[in-house]
Amino acid sequence: MRRILQGVMIANAPMLCWSCRGPTPAGLFCATCRTILPPVAGEDLFGLFDIAPTFEPDLTILEKRYRDLQKQLHPDFFAHCSGTERRLSLEWTTRINEAWQTMSDPVTRAGYLLRLAGWHAERPAVDPEFLEEVMELREALEEVDPRAPDAISRLMSLKTAARIRLEFEITRIGELFRGNGDSSLGEIAKHVDRMRYHRRYLEELDRLEDRAFDPDM
Amino acid sequence: MDILLEITEPGQSPLPHENTPRSRKRVVGIDLGTTFSLVAAIGLDGLPLCIPDENGTQALPSVVHYGPKGSVLVGWPARDLLVQHPESTIASVKRYMGRGVAEIRARSGTLPYTLEAGEGGMVRILAGKAKVSPVEVSAEILKRLKARAEEALGGKLQGAVITVPAYFDDAQRQATKDAARVAGLEVLRLLNEPTAAALAYGLDRGHEGLYAIYDLGGGTFDISLLKLEKGLFQVMATGGDSALGGDDLDQWIVDRVLARMAITQPDPGLIQACRKLAREIKEQLSDTESVTFDVPDTASNSNSGTKDLLTRTAFEQGIRDLVWRTIPICRRVLKDAGVSPDSLQGVVLVGGSTRVPLVRRMVAEFFGREPLVDLDPDQVVALGAAHQAEVLGGNEPAEMLLLDVTPLSLGIETMGDLMEKIVPRNTPIPTARAQEFTTFKDGQTAMAIHVVQGERELASQCRSLARFELRGIPSMTAGAARIRVTYQVDADGLLTVAAREETTGVEQSIAVKPSYGLTDDEIADMLRDAMRHGEDDMRARLLNEARVEANRVLAAAEAALREDGDLLNEAETQRVKSAMVSLLEATQGEVAEAINERVTQMDVQTRFFAQRRMDRSLQKVMTGRKVDDFA
C-alpha cells in the first residue's frame, strides 16, 4: 500500500516563471522575481501540504501547514496585484481549502487515498455481514419519535453507539493502510464504505436531534 | 465585499514615510445596526473609540423621519417623532434591506407605512410624502455618521468598514454596499459583526483559541465560532436567525401592555408609545427586580394615570421561549464545527439585548462558562470595525488574515422542487464544487439552472439567487447527457455558477447578482442626488419630480384631444382644457404638493374622457372580426 502511494508524489521539476521568464523550481513563488506561481497540475492534495500521503497524518502539522499556506497565498494579499496574480491566488486557495477539507476528515481522507492508489470501483460489492447490522440500525432509528419526551436521551445513546462503531472502523482502516491484515484495496474499500455508512447514520441522528430540540425546523 | 483600496503588505515595499501621521488615512468602522448605529476610529493613543455627536452621545438611533416639506431628520430627533408620526418615521430599516415586499410583510406584521414593490422587486416605503427604498433610508443614517466622523477627524473620509450580520445573504450585503455608495462612502470591506467583535477582543487583549461570539442585536441573532491565532482568524462555523432580536423581547412587553389596556387594534402612535415604554422597562429590569410604570393613554400620548407593574420573573417567563430559540442554533454551529462547548476558550457577548440577565444565564448554562463582558456589548462591533479599517486603509500592517466560510448552503433546484446542496454551509472559502446532472426527457436540448441558497429541503423555501438556461445540449436519450454544474465562491463570498455539457463542451456561466439589488442606473441617480443635494434639497427633488409628472400628464392629454377630440362636445372639451390650464399654472409655482394635487384633480375631471376613448378602441378592435375570434 505504502509503495503504491509513494509513486504518485510529484517531483519538484524546474519550470519557467510566467512573469519574469526565469527558471525556478515549482513552488509558491518564483525564486527570481518572487511572483506567485501557478499550482502544479496533478499534484496530489498531500503534496500540496508537503506531507506524505497517509491515512494517519499528524493533524497538528496539517493544520499548521494549512494556516501557513493561507498566510502566504490568500486573495486578501493580492488585492492590489495584477489579474493573473489574483487568479492564481484564488486557484491556490481553492485547492488548499479542498485539500484541507479532504484531509482533515477521516472519511474523505480514506476515499481520496483509495482513489490515489487507483481504486475506482463505483460501489463495493454487497457486504452481507454488514447488511444485517444496517437493518438493525435502521430499525432502531425508526423507533424514535422526535416529539416524544424521551427522544433526546434515546438519540444520545444511539449516537454514542454509532460513534463507537465509526471509531472502530477508523481504527481498523488505519491498521489496514499500515499493512496489517488483508490490506488489498478491495478490503479497505469495504471498510471505508462501512465508515461512510456510519457517518451518514450519525448525520441522520443529528437531524432528528435538531428536530427534537427545535420542533419548528 | 470588494477591496477597493490597495493594501500594503509587510515586506512588499512599504515606504517608511507612508506611515507618518501626515499620510495617515481617515478611515472609520461603522456598525450599521437595527436599533442604533455607531461610528468608531482609532484615537491618538492607538485605541479605537466611538465618535460622539455634538451632545456627547455615541449611539445614533437608526431612525429616519421624512417631514411633510421634504425635510429629513435622522437619529434622536427622528426617534422622538416615532410616537407622533409613525407613518413617516422609519425605524429598524435594517430588517428590510435586500428583502422583497412579501417577505417583509410576512416577517414584520403590521407596519405603520405602506410598502410598494419597485423595480427589480426592491421595496419602496411610502413614509408620509416621501417614497424611499431601504437603501436610501440606510444611506441617510450613514451620511449622518460620515458627517460626524469627518468633523471629528478633520477632513473627508477615505474609507469605511461597515459591519453586517454573518447571516446576511448576498442580497442583504449588496443592499448595504449600495447604501454606502449612496452616502458617498468608500467601502473598504463589509465585515461580519462577530468577526468585528472578536477583533475588538483579540487585538486588545491578545486572546488565542476557540471563541463563540453570541450576538443578540435589535433585530438579528448571530452565533459564530472563531478560531483565533496570532495573525489569523478562522471562522469555523456560523449560524443565526435574521428575524430574531431585542425588538422581539420589546414586543412581548408591548403585547402585555396592550392586553392590560384591553386594546386589540392599536393605532400606530400607540404602538410606538408602547415600544418606547417597553425598551425602558426592559433596560430597567436588567438592574432591578420589578418596574412600576405609567400605562399610556389611548386618546393622547400622555399617560392615563393608571400604573402597572412588571417583575423580572414575569418578564423572563414571557421571553423564555424567544431566548431559547437561540440555543438550538448554537448547538448546530458547535456541531457543524465538530466541537463541544468545553473546548471553547470563551464566549463573547455582543448586542444590547445580551444585557438581559436571562440571556446571560441561558448562554452561561449552555456553554458551561460565564461569558466575557469586558467591552461594552453595544460598542464592541464598531470598535472592531475601526481596527479593521485601520488595517485595510494601510495605516496598520495587515497582520490579521480572516479565513471565512459560506454562511448558508448553496444549491440547485432539482426535479420535484428539491434543493440539492452543492456547497454546504460552513465550507471554507474560496471554494469550487462541481456536480453532474443529466436530462430527464428524450431529446431534451436545454436545461434550466436555478441557483438557491438556504438550509430547507424544498427549493421553493430557499432564497432564489439566480436562474439561467444551458442551451445547445445535443439531442440524446434521457439520462445520456452529462451536465457538469460548478459553483465557485471567491474569498469575498461572491458566487459564480457554470454549467457545461461534457460531451460537446457547450458552456454557460453566470455571476450571481442578488435579485433585490438596485440597478446601476438607480445607484448613479442616487449618488448624483446625494452629492448634489444637501439636507433641504429633498424639496427641490420632489418639486422636480412633480413637474416631470405634470408635464407627462399634460402631454398625454394633448395627444388625446388631438386623436379623439371628436368624442367630446364643446362644453366637455372646455372642461378638459381648463383642467389642463390650471395644472399648467401650478407647474409654474414652487410647491410640489400643489402640483401633485392638480394632477390628481385633472385625473378625476378627465376620467369620463378616458373611459370613452377606451370604449372606442375596444370597438375598433372588434369591428370586422367574426364572433369566433373572441370565443
HADDOCK unambig.tbl for C-alpha pairs under 7 A between the chains (distance, minus, plus):
assign (segid A and resid 71 and name CA) (segid B and resid 401 and name CA) 6.97 0.50 0.50
assign (segid A and resid 75 and name CA) (segid B and resid 491 and name CA) 6.58 0.50 0.50
assign (segid A and resid 77 and name CA) (segid B and resid 9 and name CA) 6.97 0.50 0.50
assign (segid A and resid 79 and name CA) (segid B and resid 3 and name CA) 6.63 0.50 0.50
assign (segid A and resid 79 and name CA) (segid B and resid 6 and name CA) 6.40 0.50 0.50
assign (segid A and resid 80 and name CA) (segid B and resid 6 and name CA) 4.97 0.50 0.50
assign (segid A and resid 80 and name CA) (segid B and resid 7 and name CA) 6.59 0.50 0.50
assign (segid A and resid 90 and name CA) (segid B and resid 430 and name CA) 6.80 0.50 0.50
assign (segid A and resid 93 and name CA) (segid B and resid 430 and name CA) 6.36 0.50 0.50
assign (segid A and resid 94 and name CA) (segid B and resid 430 and name CA) 5.07 0.50 0.50
assign (segid A and resid 94 and name CA) (segid B and resid 431 and name CA) 4.72 0.50 0.50
assign (segid A and resid 94 and name CA) (segid B and resid 432 and name CA) 6.47 0.50 0.50
assign (segid A and resid 97 and name CA) (segid B and resid 428 and name CA) 6.27 0.50 0.50
assign (segid A and resid 97 and name CA) (segid B and resid 431 and name CA) 6.71 0.50 0.50
assign (segid A and resid 213 and name CA) (segid B and resid 328 and name CA) 6.33 0.50 0.50
assign (segid A and resid 214 and name CA) (segid B and resid 328 and name CA) 6.41 0.50 0.50
